[in-house]
Amino acid sequence: MASTPHMLALKELEAAGRVRILGGHAPSPARRKAFASRWNLPVFAEQAALLAAPGLDLVLVLTPPWTHLPVAEAVLAAGKHLIVEKPLEATPERAEALTAAAETAGRFCAVCLQHRFRPAALYLKAALDTGALGMPLSASASIRWWRDAAYFAAPGRGTVARDGGGVLLTQAIHTIDLLLHLVGPVRDVAGFAATSPLRRIDTEDVVAAALRFENGALGVLDATTVARPGFPERIEIAGTGGSAILSAHRLELHGRDGAPPEIIGEEAGGGGGADPMAFDHGPHRAMIAAMLDSLESGRAPPHAARTALPAQRLIAAILSAPVRP
């Protein structure tokens, strides 16, 4: 599924003269055939052949989480830069190893956490950086999504062996990462996680956690894929100077003077319903463009792999830190 928004974004960037798409590789002959047919692009039967393609600068790693580290190591050994789909890896330790490998190789490695590049999220980040909301006091996130039986019918879907984790690592990681990107790292966490009887999986699909941020703000995290029919994910921040509500692509900013809120963006699908791909690929395009800017300027990308580690560490902490009476 991940290839679709990336390819739509790359096609537009290619039309704008920013990239030249050399082709793709998948171990499966059927997937190579489908990719070549849909996108009218060359495919490589072997990963090594793709990495040896003349003119190759950047590789997008869109494989399942447990394969990210070995694929990234091969990409780095070939001297290429890379963008890795979320999560960086299935565990924080493997994610840290991937990050360290890229830094040791002297190559840029970015992570695909595209919610940071939504226009409303960019606007909110700028407002927070300039102190428009004052000192954060409360910051929470709610991801009440739905995934149906067809989604979980894919072999291994929702299992540790395939996905590395459940709702936190597979779905909510986007909003968790954005919350930390906006408010900063978490110092303390207490949480609960459960697996509903709705599907046969060995990972969590209902989670609740209490958070204390490094800056002293308190908040909660509510994440699930059992909420029919699926609702826009929300981040709510209250500070000494105002409040913000970010609902998928729509932002409300409320100042301290009681004036009408400033509205940025419109309500739009975020992939929270039965169709996980029901979202605009514009943020993917912006995310890839930011990496292209880095390759041209020589400056590290704003979504460098290391910036994704706090979200993975928080997810691991939530799953290992239940509060018991």
C-alpha positions in Angstrom: 0.0 0.0 0.0 2.8 2.4 0.9 4.0 2.6 -2.7 0.9 4.5 -4.0 1.3 7.8 -2.2 5.0 7.8 -2.7 4.7 7.1 -6.4 2.0 9.7 -6.9 4.3 12.2 -5.2 7.3 11.2 -7.2 5.5 11.4 -10.5 4.5 15.0 -9.7 8.1 15.8 -8.6 9.4 14.2 -11.8 7.0 16.3 -13.9 8.4 19.4 -12.1 11.9 18.4 -13.0 13.1 17.7 -9.5 13.7 13.9 -9.8 14.2 11.2 -12.3 12.6 7.9 -11.3 14.9 5.0 -12.2 12.6 2.1 -11.1 11.7 -0.2 -8.3 12.4 -3.6 -6.8 10.3 -6.2 -4.9 11.2 -9.8 -4.1 7.8 -10.9 -5.4 7.6 -11.3 -9.2 3.9 -10.6 -9.1 4.4 -7.3 -7.3 7.2 -6.3 -9.7 4.8 -6.9 -12.6 2.0 -4.9 -11.0 4.4 -2.0 -10.2 5.8 -1.9 -13.7 2.3 -2.0 -15.2 0.7 0.6 -13.0 3.6 3.1 -13.1 5.2 2.4 -16.5 8.6 2.0 -14.9 11.5 -0.4 -15.0 11.7 -3.0 -12.3 14.8 -4.9 -11.1 14.6 -8.6 -10.2 17.4 -8.2 -7.7 17.9 -5.5 -5.1 21.6 -5.3 -5.9 20.8 -4.4 -9.5 18.6 -1.5 -8.4 21.3 -0.2 -6.1 23.8 -0.4 -8.9 21.6 1.6 -11.4 23.6 4.5 -12.9 22.6 7.9 -11.6 20.9 6.6 -8.4 21.1 9.0 -5.5 18.1 8.3 -3.3 16.2 5.1 -2.3 12.8 4.8 -0.8 12.5 1.8 1.6 8.8 0.8 1.6 9.2 -2.7 3.0 7.7 -4.2 6.2 9.3 -2.9 9.4 11.5 -5.9 10.3 13.3 -5.6 6.9 14.2 -1.9 7.2 17.5 -2.4 8.9 19.0 -5.0 6.5 17.7 -3.1 3.4 19.0 0.2 4.8 22.4 -1.4 5.4 22.5 -2.5 1.8 21.5 0.9 0.5 24.2 2.6 2.7 26.8 0.1 1.6 26.0 1.2 -2.0 26.6 4.8 -1.0 23.0 6.0 -1.4 20.8 8.3 0.7 17.4 6.9 1.8 13.9 7.6 3.0 12.5 4.9 5.3 8.7 4.3 5.7 7.5 4.5 9.3 8.3 3.0 11.7 12.1 3.2 11.2 12.2 -0.4 12.5 10.2 -2.8 14.6 12.0 -2.0 17.9 13.7 1.1 19.3 17.0 -0.8 19.3 16.9 -1.7 15.7 15.7 1.9 14.8 18.7 3.3 16.7 21.0 0.9 14.8 19.6 2.0 11.5 20.1 5.7 12.5 23.6 5.1 13.6 24.5 3.2 10.4 23.4 6.1 8.3 25.3 8.6 10.4 28.4 6.5 10.3 28.1 6.1 6.5 27.7 9.9 6.1 24.5 9.6 4.2 21.2 11.3 4.8 18.4 9.0 6.1 14.9 10.5 6.5 11.8 9.0 7.9 8.3 9.0 6.3 6.2 10.6 9.0 4.4 12.9 6.6 1.9 14.3 9.0 4.6 16.8 10.0 4.3 18.2 6.5 0.5 18.8 6.4 0.0 22.6 6.0 -2.0 22.9 9.2 0.7 21.1 11.2 3.4 23.3 9.7 1.4 26.4 10.7 0.9 25.1 14.2 4.6 24.2 14.6 5.5 27.8 13.5 3.0 29.2 16.0 4.4 27.2 18.8 8.0 28.1 17.9 7.2 31.8 18.1 5.4 31.4 21.4 1.9 32.2 20.1 0.4 29.8 22.6 2.8 30.6 25.5 4.1 27.8 27.7 2.4 24.5 27.0 0.3 23.2 30.0 -1.7 20.4 28.5 -1.1 18.4 25.3 -3.1 15.3 24.3 -3.7 13.1 21.2 -6.7 11.0 20.2 -6.5 8.5 17.4 -9.9 6.8 17.2 -9.6 4.9 13.9 -11.3 1.8 12.4 -9.8 -1.1 10.5 -12.2 -3.7 9.1 -11.9 -7.4 8.5 -10.6 -6.9 4.9 -7.6 -5.0 6.3 -6.7 -7.8 8.7 -7.3 -10.5 6.1 -3.8 -9.7 4.7 -1.4 -12.5 5.8 0.2 -11.5 9.1 -1.5 -8.2 9.4 -1.6 -7.0 13.0 1.1 -9.4 14.2 4.4 -8.8 15.8 6.1 -11.1 13.2 4.9 -8.9 10.2 4.2 -5.4 11.6 6.3 -5.3 14.7 3.4 -3.9 16.7 -0.2 -2.9 16.7 -2.1 0.4 16.7 0.7 2.4 18.3 3.5 1.4 15.9 1.4 0.9 12.8 -1.3 3.6 12.9 -1.0 6.0 15.8 2.8 6.5 15.3 2.0 9.4 12.9 0.1 11.4 15.5 2.4 10.4 18.3 5.4 11.6 16.3 3.6 14.9 15.5 2.6 15.5 19.1 6.2 15.1 20.2 7.4 17.2 17.2 5.1 20.0 18.4 5.4 19.8 22.2 8.7 18.0 22.8 9.7 14.7 24.4 7.9 12.9 27.2 9.6 12.4 30.6 7.1 10.0 32.3 4.4 7.7 31.0 1.9 5.3 32.5 -0.3 3.3 30.2 -2.6 0.4 29.4 -2.9 -1.7 26.3 -5.4 -4.4 25.2 -6.3 -6.5 22.3 -10.0 -6.5 21.4 -12.0 -9.6 20.5 -12.7 -8.1 17.1 -9.8 -9.7 15.2 -7.2 -12.4 15.6 -4.0 -10.5 16.2 -1.3 -10.7 18.8 -0.8 -6.9 19.1 -2.7 -4.1 20.8 -5.6 -2.4 19.2 -6.8 -0.3 22.3 -4.4 1.9 24.2 -4.7 4.6 26.9 -1.8 6.4 28.5 -1.0 9.4 30.7 2.0 11.6 29.7 4.2 14.1 31.4 6.4 16.1 29.0 9.9 17.3 29.6 8.5 20.9 29.7 6.1 20.0 32.4 2.9 19.8 30.3 0.5 16.9 31.1 -1.5 15.0 28.6 -3.2 11.8 27.5 -3.0 9.5 24.6 -6.0 7.5 23.3 -5.4 5.2 20.4 -7.5 2.5 18.9 -8.6 0.9 15.6 -11.9 -0.4 17.0 -13.9 2.9 16.6 -16.3 2.5 13.8 -16.4 4.2 11.2 -13.1 5.9 12.0 -12.7 9.6 13.0 -10.1 12.3 12.3 -7.1 12.1 14.6 -6.8 15.0 17.0 -4.1 16.9 18.8 -5.1 19.4 21.4 -2.7 21.8 23.1 -3.4 24.4 25.8 -0.9 26.9 26.8 -0.6 30.1 28.9 -1.3 32.2 25.8 -3.9 30.2 23.9 -5.1 26.8 22.7 -5.0 24.7 19.5 -7.1 21.9 18.1 -5.5 20.1 15.2 -8.0 17.6 13.6 -6.3 15.9 10.8 -5.9 18.7 8.2 -7.9 21.4 10.1 -6.4 23.7 12.7 -8.2 25.9 15.2 -6.1 28.5 17.0 -7.7 30.2 20.0 -5.9 33.2 21.5 -6.2 34.6 25.0 -8.4 37.6 24.0 -11.5 35.6 23.3 -11.5 36.6 19.6 -12.9 34.2 17.0 -10.5 31.3 16.3 -8.1 31.3 13.4 -9.0 28.4 11.1 -6.3 26.8 8.9 -7.3 24.1 6.5 -10.4 22.1 6.1 -11.8 18.8 7.3 -10.5 16.0 5.1 -9.9 12.3 5.3 -6.8 11.2 7.1 -7.0 7.5 6.5 -8.7 6.7 9.8 -11.6 4.7 8.3 -11.9 1.4 6.6 -9.9 2.6 3.6 -6.4 3.3 5.1 -5.3 5.0 1.9 -8.1 7.6 1.8 -5.8 10.6 2.2 -4.1 13.2 0.1 -0.5 12.5 -1.1 0.4 16.2 -0.9 2.3 15.7 2.5 4.3 12.8 1.0 5.3 15.2 -1.9 6.3 17.8 0.6 8.2 15.3 2.7 10.2 14.0 -0.3 10.8 17.5 -1.6 12.3 18.4 1.8 14.7 15.5 1.3 15.6 16.7 -2.2 16.3 20.1 -0.7 18.7 18.5 1.7 20.5 16.6 -1.0 20.9 19.9 -3.0 22.0 22.0 0.0 24.0 19.5 2.0 22.0 20.2 5.1 20.4 17.4 7.2 16.7 16.9 6.4 14.3 18.2 9.0 12.8 14.7 9.2 16.1 12.9 9.7 15.9 9.4 11.2 17.1 10.5 14.6 14.0 12.8 15.0 11.8 9.7 14.8 13.4 7.9 17.7 11.4 9.6 20.5 8.1 8.3 19.2 9.4 4.7 19.0 10.8 5.0 22.5 7.5 6.3 23.8 5.6 3.5 22.2 7.9 0.9 23.8 7.5 2.7 27.2 3.7 2.7 27.0 3.6 -1.0 26.2 6.0 -1.8 29.1 4.6 0.5 31.8 1.1 -0.5 33.0 0.0 1.1 36.2 -1.3 -1.5 38.8 -3.4 -0.6 41.8 
